[in-house]
Amino acid sequence: MTDASDVVVVGGGHAGLLTAIALSDLGLSVRVVEPMPENAIREAPPDGRALALLAGSIDHLTALGLWDDLAPFGAPIRRVEVLDVGSSSKVAYRENDAPRTTPFGQGFENRVLRRALLDLLLARTGRSVLLEDRITGIERQAAKIVVRTEQGRDLPAKLVIGADGRGSKLRTLARIGLQRWSYGHAALGLIVRHSTDNGGAVLERMRPGGPLATLPLRADRTGITWVETTERAQVLANGPPSVLLGELSDALDGVLGEMQLDGPVGMWPLSGQHAERYVAPRLALVGDAAHGVHPIHAQGFNMGVADVAALVGLIRRNLSDPGSPDVLKAYERMRRGPNTRVIWLTDGLARLFTNDLVPLARARGAALTILDRITPLRRLAIQRGMRT
């Protein structure tokens, strides 16, 4: 069975769906290969995960013509407070500090955003774009690449895009190497309902065990990302909810009032990784297939949005051959360097704020105090923080 298209996107997660929508809007024929059935994506149960789209990502999505359709599914971030628990120093970024009228970003429940992207793709392109299948191989030819699948499909295309996550099968088939490292920690993901309005605030607590961050999903509903040592995370995830919620309330100084879990508690081991290349002949990687970061400061999916925006922008200038060497070389230049800097920045921050050496603790406290008191520096930090 042969089904030719301009682009094949491998992976129907957030980055893959976003890529497919943006390329379809350029008039290209696109196929998305995703093993999870459409109904399973739409009816996915809660898993505790939430994500923040920063203002820079919102700008990208606006330029792609997608933001107005996605915004109703999230909640705006109007204030960010970072507290170093070890030194008790903090900095608060206020909405009136921002050099723009829009919020710092917007919070989404993972499954809700994926469902919104799926519905948007199908509404704009029709159901035939989504193939429930798995890839098994690739074959490169002079002016195209053929993707082979478990169900016997041959999918010729001018470009194949890997958006199939950290364990990318396409990356493996392309023989692209991977640097990977472990943090020896795990992240708990949970969503809570609470009696006190969160005020659109992100609260980030830098603690010896790892950062704990809140993300507004609605006035009375908040996503929590809570990093601990793996052993401690297992105890919290498997123990009584009352104990977990009690410790959470203590960590947040009770600012959310009475809390109750709104779904299960998820747990994921933390690691970082970076593909040695983002491109190969007729092939490009985006999102987690190209890079994976520590969750501190919510950079992960925002890096993926920037990948997609860059690749789509380059393809827009060469619609006749989206997989040309010029497009792919330019994409590698545009994204690998900036992503490398973000990876090591997040890695450095994660290690800095979990180090309890006295000189480092004092330096952290002094830095946050200076940021909080000097408005121009705080505004500069906001401008940087609103983007990846």
matplotlib code that plots the C-alpha trace (Angstrom):
import matplotlib.pyplot as plt

x = [0.0, 1.6, 0.4, 2.6, 2.6, 4.9, 5.7, 5.3, 5.3, 6.2, 4.4, 1.0, 2.0, 1.9, 4.9, 3.8, 0.3, 1.5, 3.9, 1.2, -1.3, 1.3, 2.6, -1.0, -1.8, 1.0, -0.9, 1.4, 0.0, 0.9, 0.5, 0.9, 1.9, 0.8, 0.2, -2.4, -5.9, -7.7, -10.4, -7.7, -6.1, -9.4, -10.5, -7.1, -7.5, -5.9, -2.2, -1.2, 0.8, 0.5, 2.7, 3.3, 3.4, 5.6, 4.9, 7.5, 5.7, 2.4, 4.0, 5.1, 1.6, 0.0, 2.2, 1.3, -2.4, -3.1, -3.2, -6.8, -8.0, -5.9, -6.1, -9.5, -8.2, -5.6, -5.3, -3.1, 0.0, -0.1, 2.6, 5.7, 7.3, 10.6, 11.7, 15.0, 13.9, 17.5, 18.1, 14.5, 15.3, 12.8, 11.9, 8.4, 7.8, 4.6, 2.4, 3.0, 6.8, 6.4, 7.3, 4.0, 0.3, -0.1, 0.5, 3.8, 2.4, -0.5, -1.0, -2.5, -3.3, -1.2, -4.1, -6.4, -3.9, -3.1, -6.9, -7.3, -4.4, -5.9, -9.3, -7.8, -5.8, -8.7, -11.0, -8.5, -7.4, -9.8, -9.4, -7.3, -4.2, -3.9, -2.6, -2.9, 0.4, 4.0, 7.1, 9.5, 12.0, 13.0, 14.6, 16.2, 16.0, 17.3, 14.5, 12.3, 12.3, 10.0, 8.7, 7.6, 5.1, 3.9, 0.7, 2.6, 2.3, 5.0, 4.8, 6.9, 7.6, 10.0, 10.6, 10.0, 9.8, 10.5, 8.3, 8.0, 9.4, 12.5, 12.6, 12.3, 12.2, 12.9, 16.0, 17.3, 16.5, 18.4, 21.3, 21.5, 23.4, 22.2, 23.9, 21.9, 22.4, 20.3, 19.6, 18.9, 15.6, 12.0, 9.1, 5.7, 2.9, -0.5, -3.4, -5.2, -8.5, -8.3, -10.4, -8.3, -8.0, -4.5, -4.5, -2.9, 0.4, 3.2, 5.0, 8.4, 10.0, 13.7, 14.3, 17.2, 15.3, 14.5, 12.1, 8.4, 6.3, 2.6, 0.9, -2.6, -5.1, -8.2, -8.7, -9.5, -7.4, -3.6, -1.0, 1.9, 5.4, 7.3, 10.9, 12.3, 14.9, 13.5, 13.1, 11.3, 9.1, 8.0, 7.1, 4.9, 3.3, 2.4, 1.5, -1.8, -3.0, -3.5, 0.3, 1.2, -1.3, -0.2, 3.5, 2.4, 0.5, 3.5, 5.8, 3.4, 2.7, -1.0, -1.5, -4.0, -6.2, -7.8, -6.7, -7.9, -6.4, -8.1, -6.9, -3.9, -0.4, 2.1, 5.8, 8.6, 12.4, 14.3, 17.0, 18.4, 19.3, 20.4, 20.6, 24.0, 22.3, 18.9, 18.9, 19.8, 19.1, 15.3, 14.8, 14.5, 13.9, 11.7, 10.7, 11.6, 13.0, 15.8, 16.2, 15.0, 15.6, 15.0, 11.6, 13.0, 11.6, 9.2, 11.5, 10.8, 7.7, 8.6, 11.8, 9.7, 7.4, 10.5, 11.8, 8.5, 8.2, 11.8, 11.3, 8.0, 9.4, 12.2, 9.9, 7.6, 10.4, 10.8, 7.4, 8.5, 11.0, 10.5, 13.3, 16.0, 19.5, 19.3, 16.2, 17.7, 21.1, 19.5, 17.2, 20.2, 22.0, 19.0, 18.0, 20.8, 22.9, 20.1, 18.8, 22.2, 22.4, 18.9, 19.8, 22.9, 21.2, 18.5, 21.0, 23.1, 20.1, 18.9, 22.3, 22.8, 19.5, 19.9, 23.4, 23.4, 27.0, 26.9, 28.7, 26.4, 23.3, 24.4, 25.1, 21.7, 20.0, 21.9, 21.1, 17.3, 17.3, 19.0, 16.6, 13.6, 14.8, 16.2, 13.4, 15.5, 17.2, 13.9, 12.4, 15.4, 15.0, 11.3, 12.1, 14.5, 12.2, 9.2, 11.1, 13.0]
y = [0.0, 3.3, 6.7, 9.6, 13.0, 16.0, 15.4, 12.5, 13.4, 10.5, 11.0, 12.4, 14.0, 17.8, 18.6, 16.2, 17.5, 21.1, 20.4, 18.7, 21.6, 24.3, 22.5, 21.6, 25.3, 26.0, 23.8, 20.8, 17.3, 15.7, 12.3, 11.7, 8.2, 7.6, 4.2, 5.6, 5.5, 8.8, 8.0, 7.0, 10.4, 12.2, 10.2, 10.0, 9.8, 12.3, 11.5, 14.5, 16.3, 20.0, 22.3, 26.0, 27.8, 30.8, 34.2, 33.5, 30.3, 32.1, 34.6, 31.6, 30.1, 33.4, 33.8, 30.3, 31.2, 28.7, 30.6, 31.8, 28.2, 27.0, 29.8, 28.9, 25.6, 27.2, 29.7, 32.8, 33.2, 36.7, 36.4, 34.3, 34.0, 32.2, 31.3, 29.8, 27.8, 27.4, 31.2, 32.4, 34.8, 35.3, 37.3, 38.1, 38.9, 41.0, 41.4, 45.2, 44.5, 42.7, 44.7, 43.8, 43.6, 39.8, 37.4, 35.7, 32.5, 30.1, 26.9, 23.7, 20.2, 18.0, 15.8, 18.8, 20.5, 17.4, 16.8, 20.4, 20.0, 16.8, 18.3, 21.3, 19.1, 17.0, 20.0, 21.6, 18.6, 15.7, 12.3, 10.8, 12.7, 10.5, 7.0, 4.6, 2.7, 2.3, 2.8, 0.0, 1.4, 4.2, 4.1, 7.2, 7.8, 10.7, 13.2, 11.5, 9.3, 6.3, 5.4, 1.8, 0.8, -2.3, -2.4, -2.7, 0.9, 2.6, 6.3, 8.3, 11.9, 14.8, 15.1, 13.0, 14.7, 12.9, 14.1, 10.7, 11.6, 10.9, 7.2, 8.2, 5.2, 7.5, 8.9, 5.3, 4.3, 7.4, 6.3, 9.6, 9.3, 10.5, 12.0, 11.1, 11.7, 11.0, 13.3, 10.6, 12.3, 11.9, 14.3, 13.9, 15.3, 16.0, 18.3, 19.7, 21.6, 24.2, 26.6, 29.7, 31.4, 30.9, 34.4, 33.1, 32.7, 30.3, 29.6, 28.0, 26.7, 25.8, 23.1, 20.8, 17.8, 19.6, 22.3, 22.4, 24.5, 25.3, 26.1, 27.7, 25.7, 27.6, 29.8, 26.8, 24.2, 24.0, 21.7, 20.7, 19.5, 18.3, 17.0, 14.8, 12.0, 8.9, 7.1, 10.0, 10.5, 6.8, 7.2, 10.3, 8.8, 5.5, 6.8, 8.3, 11.3, 13.2, 13.0, 14.2, 17.1, 18.0, 18.2, 20.2, 22.6, 23.1, 23.7, 26.3, 27.9, 27.1, 29.7, 27.5, 26.8, 23.3, 21.0, 17.7, 15.6, 16.0, 12.7, 10.3, 11.2, 10.5, 9.9, 10.1, 9.6, 12.7, 12.7, 15.0, 14.1, 15.7, 14.3, 14.6, 15.9, 17.2, 16.3, 13.6, 13.5, 14.1, 13.9, 16.3, 15.9, 18.3, 18.5, 15.6, 13.5, 16.1, 17.1, 16.5, 18.8, 19.0, 20.5, 23.5, 26.7, 24.8, 24.9, 21.5, 21.9, 25.6, 24.4, 22.2, 25.0, 27.0, 24.0, 23.7, 27.5, 27.6, 24.5, 25.7, 29.2, 27.7, 25.3, 28.2, 29.7, 26.4, 24.7, 22.9, 20.8, 20.9, 18.3, 20.1, 20.2, 24.0, 23.8, 21.1, 22.7, 26.0, 24.3, 22.6, 26.0, 27.8, 25.4, 23.2, 26.0, 27.7, 24.4, 23.4, 26.6, 26.0, 22.4, 23.5, 26.4, 24.3, 21.6, 24.2, 25.7, 22.3, 21.5, 25.0, 25.0, 21.5, 22.2, 23.1, 24.4, 27.6, 29.8, 28.8, 29.2, 32.7, 33.6, 32.3, 34.3, 37.5, 37.0, 36.7, 39.6, 41.8, 40.8, 41.5, 45.0, 46.4, 46.9, 47.1, 43.8, 42.2, 43.4, 42.0, 38.7, 38.7, 39.4, 36.4, 34.2, 34.7, 33.0, 29.8]
z = [0.0, -1.1, 0.0, -1.2, 0.5, 0.8, 4.5, 6.9, 10.6, 12.9, 16.2, 17.1, 20.4, 21.0, 18.7, 15.9, 15.8, 15.9, 13.0, 10.9, 11.4, 10.5, 7.4, 6.2, 6.5, 4.0, 1.5, 1.8, 1.9, 5.3, 7.0, 10.7, 11.8, 15.4, 17.2, 19.6, 18.3, 17.7, 20.3, 22.9, 22.4, 22.8, 25.8, 27.6, 31.4, 33.7, 34.4, 36.5, 33.8, 33.0, 30.9, 30.5, 27.1, 27.6, 25.9, 23.2, 22.3, 22.2, 19.7, 17.5, 17.7, 16.9, 13.8, 12.8, 13.1, 15.9, 19.1, 19.0, 18.7, 21.6, 24.1, 25.5, 26.8, 29.1, 31.9, 31.8, 34.0, 35.6, 38.3, 38.9, 42.3, 42.8, 46.4, 47.4, 50.4, 51.7, 51.9, 52.2, 49.4, 46.6, 43.5, 42.3, 38.7, 38.4, 35.3, 35.2, 35.0, 31.7, 28.5, 26.9, 27.7, 27.3, 30.2, 30.9, 29.4, 29.8, 31.7, 30.1, 31.2, 28.9, 27.7, 27.1, 24.9, 22.9, 22.4, 21.3, 18.8, 17.5, 16.9, 15.2, 12.9, 11.9, 11.5, 9.1, 7.1, 7.5, 9.2, 6.4, 7.6, 10.8, 10.3, 13.3, 12.7, 13.7, 11.6, 11.0, 8.5, 6.2, 2.7, 1.2, -2.6, -4.6, -4.2, -1.5, 1.5, 2.0, 5.5, 6.0, 8.7, 10.6, 8.5, 5.3, 4.2, 2.1, 2.6, 0.1, 1.0, 0.3, 4.1, 7.2, 10.6, 13.8, 16.6, 18.3, 21.7, 23.8, 22.6, 19.0, 16.7, 13.7, 15.3, 15.8, 12.2, 11.0, 13.1, 14.9, 18.1, 21.5, 24.6, 27.7, 31.5, 34.6, 37.5, 40.0, 40.8, 39.8, 39.1, 40.6, 38.4, 40.0, 39.7, 42.7, 43.3, 46.0, 48.0, 47.4, 44.1, 42.7, 41.1, 38.0, 39.9, 39.2, 42.5, 42.1, 45.3, 45.0, 47.6, 48.5, 47.2, 43.9, 42.6, 43.3, 40.9, 40.5, 37.3, 37.1, 35.1, 36.4, 39.4, 41.6, 39.8, 39.7, 38.2, 40.4, 39.3, 42.3, 42.1, 44.7, 45.0, 43.4, 46.7, 48.3, 45.2, 45.4, 49.1, 48.3, 45.2, 46.9, 50.3, 51.6, 49.6, 52.9, 53.6, 50.1, 50.3, 53.8, 52.7, 49.6, 51.7, 54.0, 51.0, 49.6, 53.0, 52.6, 49.9, 48.0, 51.0, 51.3, 48.6, 47.1, 44.3, 40.9, 39.4, 39.9, 40.9, 38.1, 38.6, 36.0, 36.3, 35.4, 32.7, 30.1, 26.5, 23.3, 19.8, 18.2, 15.0, 14.3, 10.6, 8.1, 4.4, 3.9, 7.7, 10.7, 14.4, 16.5, 20.2, 22.5, 19.7, 19.4, 23.1, 26.6, 29.6, 33.4, 34.1, 36.0, 34.5, 32.1, 29.0, 27.4, 25.2, 24.6, 22.9, 20.7, 19.7, 18.7, 16.7, 14.8, 14.1, 12.8, 10.5, 9.2, 8.5, 6.4, 4.6, 3.8, 1.6, -0.3, -0.6, -3.7, -1.8, 2.0, 2.6, 0.6, 2.0, 2.2, 4.5, 6.7, 7.1, 8.0, 10.5, 12.2, 12.5, 13.8, 16.5, 17.8, 19.2, 21.1, 22.4, 23.6, 25.7, 27.2, 28.1, 30.0, 31.6, 33.0, 34.0, 35.8, 37.6, 38.7, 40.2, 41.7, 43.6, 45.0, 46.3, 50.0, 50.2, 52.3, 49.8, 47.0, 49.1, 50.0, 46.4, 45.3, 48.0, 47.0, 43.3, 44.0, 46.3, 43.8, 41.1, 43.3, 44.3, 41.1, 38.6, 35.3, 36.1, 37.0, 33.7, 31.8, 33.5, 32.6, 28.9, 28.9, 30.9, 28.7, 25.9, 25.7]

ax = plt.figure().add_subplot(projection="3d")
ax.plot(x, y, z, "-o")
ax.set_aspect("equal")
plt.show()
